[in-house]
Every structure is written in structure tokens, then in C-alpha cells.
Amino acid sequence: MMEKRNEVLELSIQFSLEIIVFAEQLESMRKYVIANQLLKSGTSVGANIFEAQSSESRADFIHKLKIADKEAKETEYWLILCEKSESYPFNENLKLRLLSIQKLLSKIISSSKKN
């Protein structure tokens, strides 16, 4: 039996790895505060999605994904600050990847509520 692909989990792990690289880039520029905030919220998205995979109930599953969604919103905020600041680097690809994770989370949460 082939294991079903977990797209949101795969995307969030890839996103976390890219956030680590971007945070290291910020740190090398001495942008420690936002580097740290992005590192925490950006990797937390995937951690919560990963944790949801072994949730105890549908309610627990939805709750963990909602936390992941909140962390994604926070990450989006820090990326917007980087985008709008003249003295910070910005990675458009990170923003696009985050958007696709947010869309998937939204679909999964709403369909999990219906079922």
C-alpha cells in the first residue's frame, strides 16, 4: 500500500528549512530581532502541522491546525516588515510558499469542520 502524500506537511517542512536559511541571512546582517521572530513563528507553522498528525480527536486536530494558521499569520507579518523596510532583505519566494500553506490550512480546517 502506498502512503498518501501529506502536501501541507511537506510544504511546511520545506518552508521551515527556507526560513532557517533566511533567518541566518538576517543574522549575518545583524538583524537579530526579526531573524529570531521569523525563525520562531516560521518553524512553528510546520511543528504544529506535524503535531496535528497525531492528534487525539478531530477537535484536537482542528485546534492544532488553527495554531499553525496563527503562526503563519505572524510569519506573514514579519515577512511584510522585511518587504517594506529599506534596510532588510526580502524573499518573495518565502511569501508565496507561505501563502500556499495558508490556503491549504484554510481548506483542511474548513473541510475538517464539515466532516
Biopython code that builds the backbone (N, CA, C, O; Angstrom):
import numpy as np
from Bio.PDB.StructureBuilder import StructureBuilder

atoms = [
    (1, "MET", "N", (0.840, -1.197, 0.000)),
    (1, "MET", "CA", (0.000, 0.000, 0.000)),
    (1, "MET", "C", (0.879, 1.253, 0.000)),
    (1, "MET", "O", (1.812, 1.376, 0.794)),
    (2, "MET", "N", (0.564, 2.168, -0.896)),
    (2, "MET", "CA", (1.330, 3.409, -0.978)),
    (2, "MET", "C", (0.822, 4.412, 0.059)),
    (2, "MET", "O", (-0.383, 4.595, 0.231)),
    (3, "GLU", "N", (1.770, 5.058, 0.745)),
    (3, "GLU", "CA", (1.382, 6.038, 1.745)),
    (3, "GLU", "C", (0.894, 7.306, 1.054)),
    (3, "GLU", "O", (1.495, 7.771, 0.085)),
    (4, "LYS", "N", (-0.206, 7.856, 1.566)),
    (4, "LYS", "CA", (-0.785, 9.065, 0.990)),
    (4, "LYS", "C", (0.135, 10.255, 1.248)),
    (4, "LYS", "O", (0.648, 10.431, 2.353)),
    (5, "ARG", "N", (0.332, 11.064, 0.220)),
    (5, "ARG", "CA", (1.179, 12.247, 0.319)),
    (5, "ARG", "C", (0.508, 13.293, 1.202)),
    (5, "ARG", "O", (-0.673, 13.595, 1.031)),
    (6, "ASN", "N", (1.262, 13.838, 2.140)),
    (6, "ASN", "CA", (0.730, 14.888, 3.004)),
    (6, "ASN", "C", (1.317, 16.221, 2.533)),
    (6, "ASN", "O", (2.370, 16.652, 3.001)),
    (7, "GLU", "N", (0.617, 16.856, 1.605)),
    (7, "GLU", "CA", (1.137, 18.051, 0.936)),
    (7, "GLU", "C", (1.411, 19.197, 1.903)),
    (7, "GLU", "O", (2.458, 19.840, 1.822)),
    (8, "VAL", "N", (0.483, 19.456, 2.813)),
    (8, "VAL", "CA", (0.667, 20.594, 3.732)),
    (8, "VAL", "C", (1.865, 20.365, 4.659)),
    (8, "VAL", "O", (2.594, 21.301, 4.984)),
    (9, "LEU", "N", (2.057, 19.130, 5.075)),
    (9, "LEU", "CA", (3.205, 18.807, 5.928)),
    (9, "LEU", "C", (4.516, 18.964, 5.156)),
    (9, "LEU", "O", (5.474, 19.554, 5.656)),
    (10, "GLU", "N", (4.548, 18.429, 3.933)),
    (10, "GLU", "CA", (5.751, 18.538, 3.100)),
    (10, "GLU", "C", (6.093, 20.006, 2.825)),
    (10, "GLU", "O", (7.252, 20.409, 2.927)),
    (11, "LEU", "N", (5.081, 20.795, 2.479)),
    (11, "LEU", "CA", (5.301, 22.223, 2.203)),
    (11, "LEU", "C", (5.805, 22.961, 3.435)),
    (11, "LEU", "O", (6.680, 23.822, 3.340)),
    (12, "SER", "N", (5.247, 22.620, 4.586)),
    (12, "SER", "CA", (5.640, 23.334, 5.816)),
    (12, "SER", "C", (7.065, 22.973, 6.245)),
    (12, "SER", "O", (7.777, 23.817, 6.788)),
    (13, "ILE", "N", (7.481, 21.745, 6.010)),
    (13, "ILE", "CA", (8.860, 21.352, 6.333)),
    (13, "ILE", "C", (9.828, 22.081, 5.402)),
    (13, "ILE", "O", (10.849, 22.604, 5.849)),
    (14, "GLN", "N", (9.508, 22.116, 4.108)),
    (14, "GLN", "CA", (10.343, 22.833, 3.146)),
    (14, "GLN", "C", (10.408, 24.321, 3.504)),
    (14, "GLN", "O", (11.469, 24.942, 3.440)),
    (15, "PHE", "N", (9.256, 24.876, 3.879)),
    (15, "PHE", "CA", (9.184, 26.287, 4.267)),
    (15, "PHE", "C", (10.070, 26.552, 5.493)),
    (15, "PHE", "O", (10.800, 27.542, 5.535)),
    (16, "SER", "N", (9.999, 25.665, 6.480)),
    (16, "SER", "CA", (10.821, 25.815, 7.691)),
    (16, "SER", "C", (12.307, 25.844, 7.354)),
    (16, "SER", "O", (13.061, 26.654, 7.893)),
    (17, "LEU", "N", (12.717, 24.955, 6.462)),
    (17, "LEU", "CA", (14.127, 24.906, 6.061)),
    (17, "LEU", "C", (14.543, 26.215, 5.378)),
    (17, "LEU", "O", (15.652, 26.704, 5.591)),
    (18, "GLU", "N", (13.654, 26.773, 4.564)),
    (18, "GLU", "CA", (13.956, 28.038, 3.891)),
    (18, "GLU", "C", (13.953, 29.214, 4.867)),
    (18, "GLU", "O", (14.730, 30.157, 4.716)),
    (19, "ILE", "N", (13.077, 29.152, 5.861)),
    (19, "ILE", "CA", (13.031, 30.199, 6.898)),
    (19, "ILE", "C", (14.341, 30.201, 7.696)),
    (19, "ILE", "O", (14.858, 31.263, 8.045)),
    (20, "ILE", "N", (14.868, 29.017, 7.980)),
    (20, "ILE", "CA", (16.142, 28.913, 8.706)),
    (20, "ILE", "C", (17.249, 29.623, 7.917)),
    (20, "ILE", "O", (18.030, 30.388, 8.483)),
    (21, "VAL", "N", (17.305, 29.366, 6.623)),
    (21, "VAL", "CA", (18.314, 29.995, 5.768)),
    (21, "VAL", "C", (18.136, 31.512, 5.748)),
    (21, "VAL", "O", (19.110, 32.259, 5.851)),
    (22, "PHE", "N", (16.878, 31.967, 5.613)),
    (22, "PHE", "CA", (16.604, 33.401, 5.572)),
    (22, "PHE", "C", (16.943, 34.066, 6.917)),
    (22, "PHE", "O", (17.493, 35.167, 6.949)),
    (23, "ALA", "N", (16.609, 33.390, 8.020)),
    (23, "ALA", "CA", (16.930, 33.921, 9.354)),
    (23, "ALA", "C", (18.445, 34.037, 9.526)),
    (23, "ALA", "O", (18.933, 35.002, 10.114)),
    (24, "GLU", "N", (19.182, 33.060, 9.017)),
    (24, "GLU", "CA", (20.653, 33.122, 9.084)),
    (24, "GLU", "C", (21.181, 34.299, 8.267)),
    (24, "GLU", "O", (22.147, 34.955, 8.655)),
    (25, "GLN", "N", (20.535, 34.556, 7.135)),
    (25, "GLN", "CA", (20.907, 35.712, 6.312)),
    (25, "GLN", "C", (20.669, 37.012, 7.092)),
    (25, "GLN", "O", (21.510, 37.910, 7.086)),
    (26, "LEU", "N", (19.515, 37.100, 7.762)),
    (26, "LEU", "CA", (19.210, 38.284, 8.586)),
    (26, "LEU", "C", (20.230, 38.434, 9.715)),
    (26, "LEU", "O", (20.705, 39.537, 9.986)),
    (27, "GLU", "N", (20.562, 37.328, 10.367)),
    (27, "GLU", "CA", (21.543, 37.365, 11.465)),
    (27, "GLU", "C", (22.908, 37.841, 10.980)),
    (27, "GLU", "O", (23.599, 38.580, 11.681)),
    (28, "SER", "N", (23.291, 37.417, 9.785)),
    (28, "SER", "CA", (24.588, 37.840, 9.248)),
    (28, "SER", "C", (24.605, 39.345, 8.987)),
    (28, "SER", "O", (25.670, 39.956, 8.903)),
    (29, "MET", "N", (23.415, 39.938, 8.860)),
    (29, "MET", "CA", (23.290, 41.386, 8.669)),
    (29, "MET", "C", (22.998, 42.096, 9.998)),
    (29, "MET", "O", (22.713, 43.293, 10.039)),
    (30, "ARG", "N", (23.080, 41.315, 11.080)),
    (30, "ARG", "CA", (22.829, 41.818, 12.435)),
    (30, "ARG", "C", (21.379, 42.271, 12.670)),
    (30, "ARG", "O", (21.118, 43.173, 13.467)),
    (31, "LYS", "N", (20.458, 41.635, 11.970)),
    (31, "LYS", "CA", (19.020, 41.916, 12.136)),
    (31, "LYS", "C", (18.441, 40.846, 13.064)),
    (31, "LYS", "O", (17.544, 40.090, 12.689)),
    (32, "TYR", "N", (18.976, 40.804, 14.275)),
    (32, "TYR", "CA", (18.706, 39.693, 15.195)),
    (32, "TYR", "C", (17.250, 39.566, 15.641)),
    (32, "TYR", "O", (16.723, 38.455, 15.710)),
    (33, "VAL", "N", (16.599, 40.678, 15.942)),
    (33, "VAL", "CA", (15.242, 40.617, 16.493)),
    (33, "VAL", "C", (14.276, 39.970, 15.502)),
    (33, "VAL", "O", (13.568, 39.023, 15.843)),
    (34, "ILE", "N", (14.253, 40.486, 14.282)),
    (34, "ILE", "CA", (13.326, 39.927, 13.294)),
    (34, "ILE", "C", (13.773, 38.533, 12.861)),
    (34, "ILE", "O", (12.939, 37.672, 12.582)),
    (35, "ALA", "N", (15.078, 38.310, 12.804)),
    (35, "ALA", "CA", (15.580, 36.965, 12.485)),
    (35, "ALA", "C", (15.018, 35.953, 13.484)),
    (35, "ALA", "O", (14.542, 34.885, 13.102)),
    (36, "ASN", "N", (15.083, 36.308, 14.773)),
    (36, "ASN", "CA", (14.607, 35.423, 15.831)),
    (36, "ASN", "C", (13.089, 35.229, 15.769)),
    (36, "ASN", "O", (12.597, 34.111, 15.921)),
    (37, "GLN", "N", (12.355, 36.311, 15.547)),
    (37, "GLN", "CA", (10.887, 36.231, 15.466)),
    (37, "GLN", "C", (10.467, 35.347, 14.283)),
    (37, "GLN", "O", (9.592, 34.491, 14.413)),
    (38, "LEU", "N", (11.107, 35.571, 13.128)),
    (38, "LEU", "CA", (10.790, 34.779, 11.938)),
    (38, "LEU", "C", (11.137, 33.311, 12.123)),
    (38, "LEU", "O", (10.390, 32.421, 11.715)),
    (39, "LEU", "N", (12.273, 33.080, 12.741)),
    (39, "LEU", "CA", (12.701, 31.703, 12.987)),
    (39, "LEU", "C", (11.688, 30.979, 13.875)),
    (39, "LEU", "O", (11.327, 29.834, 13.606)),
    (40, "LYS", "N", (11.232, 31.653, 14.936)),
    (40, "LYS", "CA", (10.278, 31.029, 15.864)),
    (40, "LYS", "C", (8.913, 30.785, 15.224)),
    (40, "LYS", "O", (8.399, 29.667, 15.250)),
    (41, "SER", "N", (8.333, 31.833, 14.651)),
    (41, "SER", "CA", (6.986, 31.662, 14.094)),
    (41, "SER", "C", (7.011, 30.816, 12.814)),
    (41, "SER", "O", (6.123, 29.991, 12.595)),
    (42, "GLY", "N", (8.022, 31.023, 11.978)),
    (42, "GLY", "CA", (8.094, 30.299, 10.707)),
    (42, "GLY", "C", (8.267, 28.801, 10.859)),
    (42, "GLY", "O", (7.667, 28.026, 10.115)),
    (43, "THR", "N", (9.090, 28.387, 11.823)),
    (43, "THR", "CA", (9.276, 26.946, 12.040)),
    (43, "THR", "C", (8.132, 26.356, 12.869)),
    (43, "THR", "O", (7.881, 25.152, 12.819)),
    (44, "SER", "N", (7.443, 27.203, 13.626)),
    (44, "SER", "CA", (6.306, 26.748, 14.423)),
    (44, "SER", "C", (5.127, 26.316, 13.557)),
    (44, "SER", "O", (4.342, 25.456, 13.955)),
    (45, "VAL", "N", (5.006, 26.911, 12.376)),
    (45, "VAL", "CA", (3.935, 26.517, 11.444)),
    (45, "VAL", "C", (4.024, 25.010, 11.196)),
    (45, "VAL", "O", (3.058, 24.276, 11.406)),
    (46, "GLY", "N", (5.191, 24.568, 10.747)),
    (46, "GLY", "CA", (5.392, 23.149, 10.454)),
    (46, "GLY", "C", (5.326, 22.262, 11.683)),
    (46, "GLY", "O", (4.823, 21.140, 11.625)),
    (47, "ALA", "N", (5.840, 22.775, 12.803)),
    (47, "ALA", "CA", (5.810, 21.985, 14.038)),
    (47, "ALA", "C", (4.371, 21.679, 14.458)),
    (47, "ALA", "O", (4.073, 20.566, 14.893)),
    (48, "ASN", "N", (3.489, 22.656, 14.330)),
    (48, "ASN", "CA", (2.089, 22.446, 14.703)),
    (48, "ASN", "C", (1.357, 21.547, 13.718)),
    (48, "ASN", "O", (0.497, 20.759, 14.113)),
    (49, "ILE", "N", (1.693, 21.661, 12.435)),
    (49, "ILE", "CA", (1.096, 20.766, 11.435)),
    (49, "ILE", "C", (1.572, 19.335, 11.694)),
    (49, "ILE", "O", (0.792, 18.386, 11.614)),
    (50, "PHE", "N", (2.852, 19.195, 12.004)),
    (50, "PHE", "CA", (3.428, 17.888, 12.317)),
    (50, "PHE", "C", (2.740, 17.279, 13.547)),
    (50, "PHE", "O", (2.385, 16.101, 13.560)),
    (51, "GLU", "N", (2.564, 18.108, 14.568)),
    (51, "GLU", "CA", (1.915, 17.657, 15.804)),
    (51, "GLU", "C", (0.461, 17.252, 15.559)),
    (51, "GLU", "O", (-0.036, 16.308, 16.174)),
    (52, "ALA", "N", (-0.218, 17.968, 14.659)),
    (52, "ALA", "CA", (-1.628, 17.669, 14.354)),
    (52, "ALA", "C", (-1.799, 16.268, 13.769)),
    (52, "ALA", "O", (-2.878, 15.681, 13.859)),
    (53, "GLN", "N", (-0.732, 15.735, 13.168)),
    (53, "GLN", "CA", (-0.810, 14.413, 12.547)),
    (53, "GLN", "C", (-1.083, 13.309, 13.568)),
    (53, "GLN", "O", (-1.578, 12.241, 13.209)),
    (54, "SER", "N", (-0.763, 13.562, 14.829)),
    (54, "SER", "CA", (-1.042, 12.560, 15.863)),
    (54, "SER", "C", (-2.000, 13.113, 16.916)),
    (54, "SER", "O", (-1.867, 12.830, 18.107)),
    (55, "SER", "N", (-2.974, 13.912, 16.450)),
    (55, "SER", "CA", (-3.937, 14.493, 17.384)),
    (55, "SER", "C", (-4.874, 13.420, 17.929)),
    (55, "SER", "O", (-5.064, 12.366, 17.322)),
    (56, "GLU", "N", (-5.450, 13.715, 19.083)),
    (56, "GLU", "CA", (-6.281, 12.740, 19.786)),
    (56, "GLU", "C", (-7.730, 12.706, 19.307)),
    (56, "GLU", "O", (-8.441, 11.727, 19.538)),
    (57, "SER", "N", (-8.164, 13.767, 18.644)),
    (57, "SER", "CA", (-9.544, 13.838, 18.164)),
    (57, "SER", "C", (-9.620, 14.824, 17.002)),
    (57, "SER", "O", (-8.652, 15.532, 16.723)),
    (58, "ARG", "N", (-10.752, 14.872, 16.333)),
    (58, "ARG", "CA", (-10.925, 15.846, 15.259)),
    (58, "ARG", "C", (-10.805, 17.261, 15.808)),
    (58, "ARG", "O", (-10.190, 18.118, 15.173)),
    (59, "ALA", "N", (-11.388, 17.520, 16.984)),
    (59, "ALA", "CA", (-11.313, 18.851, 17.604)),
    (59, "ALA", "C", (-9.854, 19.236, 17.888)),
    (59, "ALA", "O", (-9.451, 20.377, 17.664)),
    (60, "ASP", "N", (-9.077, 18.276, 18.380)),
    (60, "ASP", "CA", (-7.659, 18.499, 18.668)),
    (60, "ASP", "C", (-6.894, 18.789, 17.371)),
    (60, "ASP", "O", (-6.035, 19.670, 17.322)),
    (61, "PHE", "N", (-7.229, 18.023, 16.318)),
    (61, "PHE", "CA", (-6.618, 18.201, 15.000)),
    (61, "PHE", "C", (-6.871, 19.620, 14.480)),
    (61, "PHE", "O", (-5.946, 20.311, 14.054)),
    (62, "ILE", "N", (-8.133, 20.039, 14.522)),
    (62, "ILE", "CA", (-8.514, 21.378, 14.060)),
    (62, "ILE", "C", (-7.813, 22.445, 14.895)),
    (62, "ILE", "O", (-7.305, 23.429, 14.357)),
    (63, "HIS", "N", (-7.787, 22.246, 16.207)),
    (63, "HIS", "CA", (-7.140, 23.204, 17.114)),
    (63, "HIS", "C", (-5.663, 23.393, 16.773)),
    (63, "HIS", "O", (-5.179, 24.523, 16.709)),
    (64, "LYS", "N", (-4.950, 22.294, 16.554)),
    (64, "LYS", "CA", (-3.522, 22.383, 16.230)),
    (64, "LYS", "C", (-3.297, 23.063, 14.882)),
    (64, "LYS", "O", (-2.344, 23.826, 14.721)),
    (65, "LEU", "N", (-4.173, 22.788, 13.911)),
    (65, "LEU", "CA", (-4.041, 23.441, 12.618)),
    (65, "LEU", "C", (-4.366, 24.931, 12.716)),
    (65, "LEU", "O", (-3.786, 25.742, 11.994)),
    (66, "LYS", "N", (-5.292, 25.294, 13.608)),
    (66, "LYS", "CA", (-5.593, 26.711, 13.812)),
    (66, "LYS", "C", (-4.395, 27.436, 14.429)),
    (66, "LYS", "O", (-4.128, 28.592, 14.100)),
    (67, "ILE", "N", (-3.682, 26.760, 15.315)),
    (67, "ILE", "CA", (-2.454, 27.343, 15.886)),
    (67, "ILE", "C", (-1.422, 27.529, 14.765)),
    (67, "ILE", "O", (-0.766, 28.568, 14.687)),
    (68, "ALA", "N", (-1.285, 26.522, 13.904)),
    (68, "ALA", "CA", (-0.361, 26.623, 12.762)),
    (68, "ALA", "C", (-0.739, 27.819, 11.890)),
    (68, "ALA", "O", (0.131, 28.545, 11.409)),
    (69, "ASP", "N", (-2.034, 28.016, 11.691)),
    (69, "ASP", "CA", (-2.517, 29.128, 10.877)),
    (69, "ASP", "C", (-2.188, 30.481, 11.521)),
    (69, "ASP", "O", (-1.815, 31.430, 10.833)),
    (70, "LYS", "N", (-2.330, 30.555, 12.845)),
    (70, "LYS", "CA", (-1.972, 31.788, 13.568)),
    (70, "LYS", "C", (-0.471, 32.072, 13.460)),
    (70, "LYS", "O", (-0.061, 33.217, 13.269)),
    (71, "GLU", "N", (0.328, 31.040, 13.581)),
    (71, "GLU", "CA", (1.782, 31.194, 13.440)),
    (71, "GLU", "C", (2.126, 31.643, 12.016)),
    (71, "GLU", "O", (3.052, 32.428, 11.814)),
    (72, "ALA", "N", (1.378, 31.142, 11.038)),
    (72, "ALA", "CA", (1.584, 31.553, 9.647)),
    (72, "ALA", "C", (1.262, 33.034, 9.476)),
    (72, "ALA", "O", (1.963, 33.747, 8.757)),
    (73, "LYS", "N", (0.201, 33.496, 10.138)),
    (73, "LYS", "CA", (-0.149, 34.919, 10.088)),
    (73, "LYS", "C", (0.962, 35.767, 10.696)),
    (73, "LYS", "O", (1.325, 36.805, 10.144)),
    (74, "GLU", "N", (1.502, 35.328, 11.828)),
    (74, "GLU", "CA", (2.594, 36.062, 12.453)),
    (74, "GLU", "C", (3.816, 36.101, 11.530)),
    (74, "GLU", "O", (4.462, 37.138, 11.383)),
    (75, "THR", "N", (4.117, 34.975, 10.920)),
    (75, "THR", "CA", (5.247, 34.893, 9.995)),
    (75, "THR", "C", (5.046, 35.843, 8.824)),
    (75, "THR", "O", (5.978, 36.513, 8.381)),
    (76, "GLU", "N", (3.819, 35.888, 8.334)),
    (76, "GLU", "CA", (3.479, 36.799, 7.236)),
    (76, "GLU", "C", (3.775, 38.254, 7.648)),
    (76, "GLU", "O", (4.295, 39.036, 6.853)),
    (77, "TYR", "N", (3.441, 38.598, 8.884)),
    (77, "TYR", "CA", (3.701, 39.947, 9.396)),
    (77, "TYR", "C", (5.194, 40.291, 9.341)),
    (77, "TYR", "O", (5.572, 41.356, 8.853)),
    (78, "TRP", "N", (6.039, 39.384, 9.845)),
    (78, "TRP", "CA", (7.486, 39.646, 9.849)),
    (78, "TRP", "C", (8.037, 39.740, 8.423)),
    (78, "TRP", "O", (8.932, 40.539, 8.148)),
    (79, "LEU", "N", (7.497, 38.921, 7.522)),
    (79, "LEU", "CA", (7.936, 38.989, 6.125)),
    (79, "LEU", "C", (7.514, 40.309, 5.476)),
    (79, "LEU", "O", (8.256, 40.868, 4.669)),
    (80, "ILE", "N", (6.326, 40.807, 5.826)),
    (80, "ILE", "CA", (5.860, 42.102, 5.315)),
    (80, "ILE", "C", (6.792, 43.215, 5.793)),
    (80, "ILE", "O", (7.120, 44.126, 5.034)),
    (81, "LEU", "N", (7.216, 43.136, 7.058)),
    (81, "LEU", "CA", (8.156, 44.144, 7.566)),
    (81, "LEU", "C", (9.467, 44.115, 6.771)),
    (81, "LEU", "O", (10.017, 45.164, 6.435)),
    (82, "CYS", "N", (9.957, 42.922, 6.478)),
    (82, "CYS", "CA", (11.182, 42.801, 5.676)),
    (82, "CYS", "C", (10.965, 43.386, 4.286)),
    (82, "CYS", "O", (11.826, 44.078, 3.743)),
    (83, "GLU", "N", (9.798, 43.092, 3.726)),
    (83, "GLU", "CA", (9.476, 43.557, 2.374)),
    (83, "GLU", "C", (9.413, 45.090, 2.317)),
    (83, "GLU", "O", (9.879, 45.697, 1.353)),
    (84, "LYS", "N", (8.841, 45.702, 3.341)),
    (84, "LYS", "CA", (8.612, 47.154, 3.323)),
    (84, "LYS", "C", (9.786, 47.963, 3.868)),
    (84, "LYS", "O", (9.858, 49.172, 3.651)),
    (85, "SER", "N", (10.698, 47.308, 4.569)),
    (85, "SER", "CA", (11.847, 48.016, 5.120)),
    (85, "SER", "C", (12.949, 48.132, 4.080)),
    (85, "SER", "O", (13.251, 47.172, 3.371)),
    (86, "GLU", "N", (13.545, 49.313, 3.995)),
    (86, "GLU", "CA", (14.615, 49.522, 3.009)),
    (86, "GLU", "C", (15.927, 48.870, 3.430)),
    (86, "GLU", "O", (16.790, 48.610, 2.592)),
    (87, "SER", "N", (16.081, 48.603, 4.730)),
    (87, "SER", "CA", (17.369, 48.076, 5.201)),
    (87, "SER", "C", (17.341, 46.561, 5.455)),
    (87, "SER", "O", (18.283, 46.006, 6.022)),
    (88, "TYR", "N", (16.258, 45.900, 5.033)),
    (88, "TYR", "CA", (16.141, 44.449, 5.218)),
    (88, "TYR", "C", (16.068, 43.744, 3.881)),
    (88, "TYR", "O", (15.523, 44.283, 2.917)),
    (89, "PRO", "N", (16.618, 42.532, 3.817)),
    (89, "PRO", "CA", (16.434, 41.741, 2.586)),
    (89, "PRO", "C", (15.007, 41.187, 2.573)),
    (89, "PRO", "O", (14.344, 41.135, 3.608)),
    (90, "PHE", "N", (14.555, 40.785, 1.416)),
    (90, "PHE", "CA", (13.224, 40.197, 1.296)),
    (90, "PHE", "C", (13.296, 39.024, 0.335)),
    (90, "PHE", "O", (14.029, 39.060, -0.654)),
    (91, "ASN", "N", (12.530, 37.986, 0.634)),
    (91, "ASN", "CA", (12.490, 36.799, -0.200)),
    (91, "ASN", "C", (11.047, 36.563, -0.649)),
    (91, "ASN", "O", (10.227, 36.045, 0.110)),
    (92, "GLU", "N", (10.753, 36.944, -1.874)),
    (92, "GLU", "CA", (9.396, 36.814, -2.438)),
    (92, "GLU", "C", (8.928, 35.352, -2.421)),
    (92, "GLU", "O", (7.754, 35.073, -2.180)),
    (93, "ASN", "N", (9.855, 34.428, -2.677)),
    (93, "ASN", "CA", (9.523, 33.012, -2.702)),
    (93, "ASN", "C", (8.973, 32.526, -1.352)),
    (93, "ASN", "O", (8.058, 31.703, -1.309)),
    (94, "LEU", "N", (9.535, 33.038, -0.262)),
    (94, "LEU", "CA", (9.039, 32.665, 1.067)),
    (94, "LEU", "C", (7.585, 33.090, 1.237)),
    (94, "LEU", "O", (6.762, 32.334, 1.751)),
    (95, "LYS", "N", (7.282, 34.305, 0.801)),
    (95, "LYS", "CA", (5.917, 34.818, 0.928)),
    (95, "LYS", "C", (4.940, 33.972, 0.113)),
    (95, "LYS", "O", (3.837, 33.674, 0.570)),
    (96, "LEU", "N", (5.354, 33.587, -1.100)),
    (96, "LEU", "CA", (4.493, 32.758, -1.958)),
    (96, "LEU", "C", (4.280, 31.366, -1.365)),
    (96, "LEU", "O", (3.168, 30.839, -1.387)),
    (97, "ARG", "N", (5.351, 30.776, -0.837)),
    (97, "ARG", "CA", (5.234, 29.451, -0.195)),
    (97, "ARG", "C", (4.304, 29.510, 1.016)),
    (97, "ARG", "O", (3.481, 28.622, 1.240)),
    (98, "LEU", "N", (4.462, 30.586, 1.789)),
    (98, "LEU", "CA", (3.610, 30.756, 2.976)),
    (98, "LEU", "C", (2.150, 30.874, 2.571)),
    (98, "LEU", "O", (1.275, 30.287, 3.207)),
    (99, "LEU", "N", (1.887, 31.634, 1.511)),
    (99, "LEU", "CA", (0.519, 31.801, 1.024)),
    (99, "LEU", "C", (-0.102, 30.462, 0.637)),
    (99, "LEU", "O", (-1.269, 30.211, 0.937)),
    (100, "SER", "N", (0.669, 29.604, -0.027)),
    (100, "SER", "CA", (0.118, 28.296, -0.421)),
    (100, "SER", "C", (-0.151, 27.418, 0.801)),
    (100, "SER", "O", (-1.114, 26.652, 0.811)),
    (101, "ILE", "N", (0.692, 27.523, 1.827)),
    (101, "ILE", "CA", (0.446, 26.785, 3.080)),
    (101, "ILE", "C", (-0.819, 27.313, 3.750)),
    (101, "ILE", "O", (-1.642, 26.532, 4.229)),
    (102, "GLN", "N", (-0.976, 28.630, 3.785)),
    (102, "GLN", "CA", (-2.163, 29.234, 4.404)),
    (102, "GLN", "C", (-3.442, 28.804, 3.696)),
    (102, "GLN", "O", (-4.446, 28.513, 4.346)),
    (103, "LYS", "N", (-3.410, 28.762, 2.358)),
    (103, "LYS", "CA", (-4.588, 28.337, 1.586)),
    (103, "LYS", "C", (-4.930, 26.876, 1.882)),
    (103, "LYS", "O", (-6.098, 26.530, 2.063)),
    (104, "LEU", "N", (-3.906, 26.027, 1.930)),
    (104, "LEU", "CA", (-4.129, 24.607, 2.243)),
    (104, "LEU", "C", (-4.681, 24.434, 3.655)),
    (104, "LEU", "O", (-5.624, 23.672, 3.868)),
    (105, "LEU", "N", (-4.093, 25.141, 4.616)),
    (105, "LEU", "CA", (-4.577, 25.056, 6.001)),
    (105, "LEU", "C", (-6.043, 25.451, 6.085)),
    (105, "LEU", "O", (-6.838, 24.794, 6.758)),
    (106, "SER", "N", (-6.386, 26.516, 5.405)),
    (106, "SER", "CA", (-7.761, 27.000, 5.399)),
    (106, "SER", "C", (-8.731, 25.945, 4.861)),
    (106, "SER", "O", (-9.801, 25.721, 5.427)),
    (107, "LYS", "N", (-8.334, 25.298, 3.750)),
    (107, "LYS", "CA", (-9.159, 24.240, 3.156)),
    (107, "LYS", "C", (-9.293, 23.053, 4.102)),
    (107, "LYS", "O", (-10.388, 22.523, 4.293)),
    (108, "ILE", "N", (-8.186, 22.642, 4.689)),
    (108, "ILE", "CA", (-8.194, 21.477, 5.581)),
    (108, "ILE", "C", (-9.049, 21.763, 6.822)),
    (108, "ILE", "O", (-9.839, 20.918, 7.242)),
    (109, "ILE", "N", (-8.888, 22.948, 7.400)),
    (109, "ILE", "CA", (-9.657, 23.304, 8.599)),
    (109, "ILE", "C", (-11.147, 23.337, 8.288)),
    (109, "ILE", "O", (-11.948, 22.783, 9.041)),
    (110, "SER", "N", (-11.527, 23.980, 7.188)),
    (110, "SER", "CA", (-12.954, 24.060, 6.874)),
    (110, "SER", "C", (-13.561, 22.698, 6.509)),
    (110, "SER", "O", (-14.702, 22.417, 6.877)),
    (111, "SER", "N", (-12.818, 21.857, 5.794)),
    (111, "SER", "CA", (-13.360, 20.529, 5.465)),
    (111, "SER", "C", (-13.386, 19.605, 6.681)),
    (111, "SER", "O", (-14.241, 18.724, 6.776)),
    (112, "SER", "N", (-12.448, 19.806, 7.612)),
    (112, "SER", "CA", (-12.447, 19.006, 8.839)),
    (112, "SER", "C", (-13.630, 19.380, 9.747)),
    (112, "SER", "O", (-14.158, 18.535, 10.470)),
    (113, "LYS", "N", (-14.026, 20.623, 9.699)),
    (113, "LYS", "CA", (-15.192, 21.078, 10.482)),
    (113, "LYS", "C", (-16.476, 20.484, 9.934)),
    (113, "LYS", "O", (-17.383, 20.148, 10.694)),
    (114, "LYS", "N", (-16.557, 20.352, 8.590)),
    (114, "LYS", "CA", (-17.767, 19.838, 7.937)),
    (114, "LYS", "C", (-17.950, 18.352, 8.183)),
    (114, "LYS", "O", (-19.067, 17.900, 8.435)),
    (115, "ASN", "N", (-16.868, 17.585, 8.113)),
    (115, "ASN", "CA", (-16.943, 16.112, 8.210)),
    (115, "ASN", "C", (-17.288, 15.613, 9.601)),
    (115, "ASN", "O", (-17.381, 14.405, 9.818)),
]
sb = StructureBuilder()
sb.init_structure("model")
sb.init_model(0)
sb.init_chain("A")
sb.init_seg("    ")
for serial, (resi, resn, name, xyz) in enumerate(atoms, 1):
    if name == "N":
        sb.init_residue(resn, " ", resi, " ")
    sb.init_atom(name, np.array(xyz, "f"), 0.0, 1.0, " ", f" {name:<3s}", serial, name[0])
structure = sb.get_structure()
